[in-house]
Amino acid sequence: MAISIRWMALLPLVAVSTAQQQDVAQQIQQLSSPGRAEALGAKLLRDARGPGAAVAAVWQTGDAAARQNARTVLNEMEEAAIHPLMSANGNLAADEQVWRMTMLVDTLADLRKNAAALLDRQLTNKQPAPRPSMPGAEESDASRRVCDEAYIQMSRLMAVDPQSEAFLLRMRQFRRMPESGRDSEIHRARQSVAWQSLLR
């Protein structure tokens, strides 16, 4: 009974109430500077990671029944479990090590597929998307559209090394294409076997 009470005490940490959402919205509206916004973001990140860290601690140190319960909770937390699982450094049994690796890769694969579905919808969005006026921002010779940026992000998602000089050069060349050329490149990329496989 003591174990179940201890375990149930963790569950309210996972839920975010409507009152909490309203409180966060009010805090955002009252922010007076970018620095305060960054500080609030860092605090919210710490608060959001707290429940996952608590569950992961039980998964690593609890008795057999508690560890199994914690594993189930982490599994249901999906992407919210990524950070605590990556941070876990206890002396895990072999089966727990295998489960953690599988859970991480499966969750990241789901996120990647979801990101691809979002990008695929945006690849048909030809709304103008003027580049923000920022110091050091790269200028483009062609008018930027939402679908152009979706193509850039699609390419990053599929690239082996999106920081390589060859990749960056290819993206610069794409940006400088006339609109018709960019449309053709987007169409070709959407029909590729690799992209269609990711969407399935």
C-alpha positions as CSV (number, residue, x, y, z in Angstrom):
1,M,0.0,0.0,0.0
2,A,2.8,2.4,0.8
3,I,4.3,1.8,-2.6
4,S,1.0,2.6,-4.4
5,I,0.5,5.8,-2.4
6,R,4.1,6.9,-3.2
7,W,3.4,6.2,-6.9
8,M,0.0,7.9,-7.0
9,A,1.6,11.0,-5.6
10,L,3.6,11.4,-8.8
11,L,0.6,11.4,-11.1
12,P,-0.7,14.9,-10.4
13,L,2.7,16.2,-11.5
14,V,2.1,15.1,-15.1
15,A,-1.1,17.0,-15.7
16,V,-1.2,20.7,-16.5
17,S,-4.5,22.3,-15.3
18,T,-6.4,25.0,-17.1
19,A,-5.6,27.3,-14.2
20,Q,-1.9,26.7,-14.8
21,Q,-2.3,27.4,-18.5
22,Q,-4.0,30.7,-17.7
23,D,-1.3,31.6,-15.2
24,V,1.4,31.0,-17.8
25,A,-0.5,33.0,-20.4
26,Q,-0.8,35.9,-17.9
27,Q,2.9,35.8,-17.1
28,I,3.7,36.0,-20.9
29,Q,1.4,39.0,-21.4
30,Q,3.2,40.8,-18.5
31,L,6.7,40.2,-19.8
32,S,8.6,43.5,-20.2
33,S,11.8,42.4,-22.0
34,P,13.3,39.6,-24.1
35,G,15.6,38.8,-21.1
36,R,12.5,38.2,-18.9
37,A,11.0,36.1,-21.6
38,E,14.1,33.9,-21.8
39,A,14.1,33.6,-18.0
40,L,10.5,32.5,-18.0
41,G,11.1,30.0,-20.7
42,A,14.0,28.5,-18.8
43,K,11.9,28.2,-15.6
44,L,9.0,26.6,-17.5
45,L,11.5,24.1,-19.0
46,R,12.7,23.2,-15.6
47,D,9.2,22.8,-14.3
48,A,8.1,20.7,-17.3
49,R,11.0,18.3,-16.8
50,G,10.4,17.8,-13.1
51,P,7.7,15.2,-13.4
52,G,9.6,13.1,-15.9
53,A,12.7,13.3,-13.7
54,A,10.7,12.1,-10.7
55,V,9.2,9.1,-12.7
56,A,12.7,8.2,-14.1
57,A,14.1,8.2,-10.5
58,V,11.5,5.6,-9.5
59,W,12.3,3.7,-12.7
60,Q,15.9,3.5,-11.7
61,T,15.7,3.1,-7.9
62,G,12.3,1.6,-7.0
63,D,11.5,-2.0,-6.3
64,A,10.4,-4.3,-9.1
65,A,6.7,-3.3,-9.0
66,A,7.4,0.4,-8.9
67,R,10.0,0.2,-11.7
68,Q,7.5,-1.5,-13.9
69,N,4.9,1.1,-13.1
70,A,7.4,3.9,-13.8
71,R,8.3,2.3,-17.1
72,T,4.7,2.3,-18.1
73,V,4.3,5.9,-17.2
74,L,7.4,6.9,-19.1
75,N,6.1,5.0,-22.1
76,E,2.9,6.9,-22.1
77,M,4.7,10.2,-21.6
78,E,6.1,9.8,-25.2
79,E,8.3,12.8,-26.1
80,A,8.2,14.2,-22.5
81,A,10.2,11.1,-21.5
82,I,13.1,11.8,-23.9
83,H,15.1,14.1,-21.5
84,P,14.7,12.0,-18.4
85,L,15.6,8.8,-20.3
86,M,18.7,10.5,-21.9
87,S,19.7,11.8,-18.5
88,A,19.3,8.5,-16.6
89,N,22.8,7.3,-15.5
90,G,22.0,4.6,-13.0
91,N,23.2,1.1,-13.1
92,L,20.5,-0.3,-15.3
93,A,19.8,-3.9,-15.9
94,A,20.4,-5.1,-19.4
95,D,16.7,-5.4,-20.2
96,E,16.1,-1.8,-19.0
97,Q,19.0,-0.6,-21.2
98,V,17.4,-2.2,-24.2
99,W,14.0,-0.8,-23.4
100,R,15.4,2.8,-23.0
101,M,17.2,2.6,-26.3
102,T,14.1,1.3,-28.0
103,M,11.8,3.8,-26.4
104,L,14.1,6.7,-27.4
105,V,14.4,5.7,-31.0
106,D,10.7,4.9,-31.4
107,T,9.7,8.2,-29.9
108,L,12.2,10.2,-32.0
109,A,11.0,8.3,-35.1
110,D,7.4,9.3,-34.3
111,L,8.4,12.9,-33.9
112,R,10.3,12.8,-37.2
113,K,7.2,11.4,-38.9
114,N,5.0,14.0,-37.4
115,A,7.4,16.8,-38.4
116,A,7.4,15.4,-42.0
117,A,3.6,15.4,-42.2
118,L,3.6,19.1,-41.0
119,L,6.3,20.0,-43.5
120,D,4.5,18.2,-46.4
121,R,1.4,20.2,-45.8
122,Q,3.4,23.4,-45.8
123,L,5.1,22.5,-49.1
124,T,2.0,23.6,-50.9
125,N,1.7,26.9,-49.0
126,K,2.8,29.7,-51.3
127,Q,2.1,32.5,-48.9
128,P,4.8,35.2,-49.0
129,A,7.1,35.0,-45.9
130,P,9.3,38.1,-45.9
131,R,12.6,37.5,-44.1
132,P,12.7,39.3,-40.7
133,S,15.0,42.3,-40.6
134,M,17.8,41.1,-38.4
135,P,21.5,41.9,-38.2
136,G,23.5,39.3,-40.0
137,A,20.4,37.7,-41.7
138,E,21.2,36.2,-45.1
139,E,19.6,38.1,-47.9
140,S,17.7,36.3,-50.7
141,D,17.5,37.3,-54.3
142,A,14.1,35.8,-54.7
143,S,10.9,36.4,-52.7
144,R,10.6,34.0,-49.9
145,R,7.5,31.9,-49.5
146,V,6.3,29.5,-46.7
147,C,6.8,26.5,-49.1
148,D,10.4,27.5,-49.7
149,E,11.2,27.4,-46.0
150,A,9.3,24.1,-45.7
151,Y,11.6,22.7,-48.4
152,I,14.6,24.0,-46.5
153,Q,13.4,22.3,-43.3
154,M,12.4,19.1,-45.2
155,S,16.0,19.0,-46.6
156,R,17.5,19.4,-43.2
157,L,15.3,16.6,-41.8
158,M,16.5,14.3,-44.5
159,A,20.1,15.3,-44.7
160,V,22.9,13.2,-43.3
161,D,24.9,16.3,-42.4
162,P,22.8,19.5,-42.6
163,Q,25.8,21.6,-41.4
164,S,28.1,20.5,-44.3
165,E,29.3,23.1,-46.7
166,A,27.8,21.1,-49.6
167,F,24.4,21.1,-48.0
168,L,24.5,24.8,-47.2
169,L,25.6,25.6,-50.7
170,R,22.7,23.6,-52.1
171,M,20.3,25.5,-49.9
172,R,21.7,28.9,-51.0
173,Q,21.4,27.8,-54.6
174,F,17.7,26.9,-54.0
175,R,17.0,30.2,-52.4
176,R,18.3,32.0,-55.5
177,M,16.3,30.0,-58.0
178,P,13.4,31.7,-59.8
179,E,10.0,30.8,-58.4
180,S,9.3,28.3,-61.1
181,G,12.6,26.5,-60.4
182,R,11.8,26.3,-56.7
183,D,8.4,24.9,-57.5
184,S,9.9,22.2,-59.6
185,E,12.5,21.3,-57.0
186,I,9.8,21.1,-54.3
187,H,7.6,18.9,-56.5
188,R,10.6,16.6,-57.2
189,A,11.5,16.3,-53.5
190,R,7.9,15.6,-52.5
191,Q,7.7,12.7,-55.0
192,S,11.0,11.1,-53.9
193,V,10.9,7.6,-52.6
194,A,12.7,8.6,-49.4
195,W,10.1,11.3,-48.6
196,Q,7.1,9.2,-49.4
197,S,8.5,6.4,-47.2
198,L,8.9,8.8,-44.3
199,L,5.3,9.9,-44.6
200,R,3.9,6.4,-44.5
